[in-house]
């Protein structure tokens, strides 16, 4: 468990940009991608905003020999394939997906892993319509009619589009990753947990490299309705109403996408063929996970004191042999839901005390919306880029910051020694990932 692990490639996909350069430019410019939802008519919803990826075609991100498989890819799978393509190419990683079936390989296939977080993939409403109609011959849905005739109106490979493990499956097939593979479905903590799992696999010596992170799209009628019924969505009418860690916040706005990164064991990375002047973005030096318990709300709400989030941070710091004074930037979960934000800030105050107000606390969701299971992967991409470039992106929509935390600021140059990335899921799972500036 003493093997050093570095981040060598970034694959963020979101409504503010595809690939790290576009995403980074938007964040540093303070440019949000949140606007009125166009994927479907949102007129009947209390929240009509989202951050959508537009003009996306998955065929641009798969080898020609694999294009038939795109017919059984749901939106989440398509975006995962694109994110993995960006990450592998950014790392200069030679795989069948980047170099062709007969091209060179950076690693033996059995030494590359794939751990990708996923959410609950909602079936396309149009695909379900005929099947449901045939199951309601007596005027209401009949489960017996569904089994007899209804489900026969679904395509034979229908289920292959909606299994959460299909994200990792397609990425693994395209890039021929035959090492340990896993899918983690723990809501908004899925990406963080998947990156932590990939880190441990490499540290244990079971792989030299791994594609990891997460992707999700809740921009469909059923998933969107679930969020509204859970009272999580903001009722703001403009993008500047999405206000994580602000006194006037009233909820979140949904985004889509996330991020996949390439992790590599340091010595293996240094010895493999790669583009000239290619350097890792950062070293992964700490990982912590915890579970929030809030009996007073029967675990429906987060702990207002943030104790479990603070524990995850302390575990990550301990593994890295670092102390709170060494943290130069936090990429926070920052949903914009008042109760969850308050609990998260309480956790930061427990760990960092009065110094918190001097630490830039970045909230990507103010720009790209809440990408669910993909959010943590997107956040790790942002933190790694910030460390390598020595720059903190802008903070927006925080005119009245919660007690103890800083407000709005433009992007600024800063030597970042350590960056902390936090995820916290609605099911109570928390992750803390600690990145360090890379030294050979």
Buried (B, 14 or more C-beta within 10 A) or exposed (E): EEBBBBBBBBBBBBBBBBBBBBBBEBBBBBBBBBBEBEBBEBEEBEBBBBBBBEEBEBEEBBBEEBEEBBEBBBBBBBBBBBBBBBBBBBBBBBBBBBBEEEEEBBBEBBBBBBBBBBBBBBBBEEBBEEBBEBBEEEEEEBEEBBEEBBBEBBEEEBEBBBBBBBBBBBBBBBBBBBBBBBBBBBBBBBBBBBBBBBBBBBBEEBBBBBBBBBBBBBBBBEBBBEBBEEEBBBEBEEBEBBBBBBEEBBBBBBBBBBBBBBBBBBEBBEEBEBEEEEEBBBBBBBBBBBBBEBEEEEBEBBBBBBBBBBBBBBBBBEBBEBEBEBBBBBBBBBBBBBBBBBBBBBBBBBBBEEBBBEBBBBBBBBBBBBBBBBBBBBBBBBBBBBBBBEBBBBBBBBEEBBEBBBBEBEBEEBEBBBBBBBBBBBEBBBBBBBBBBBEE
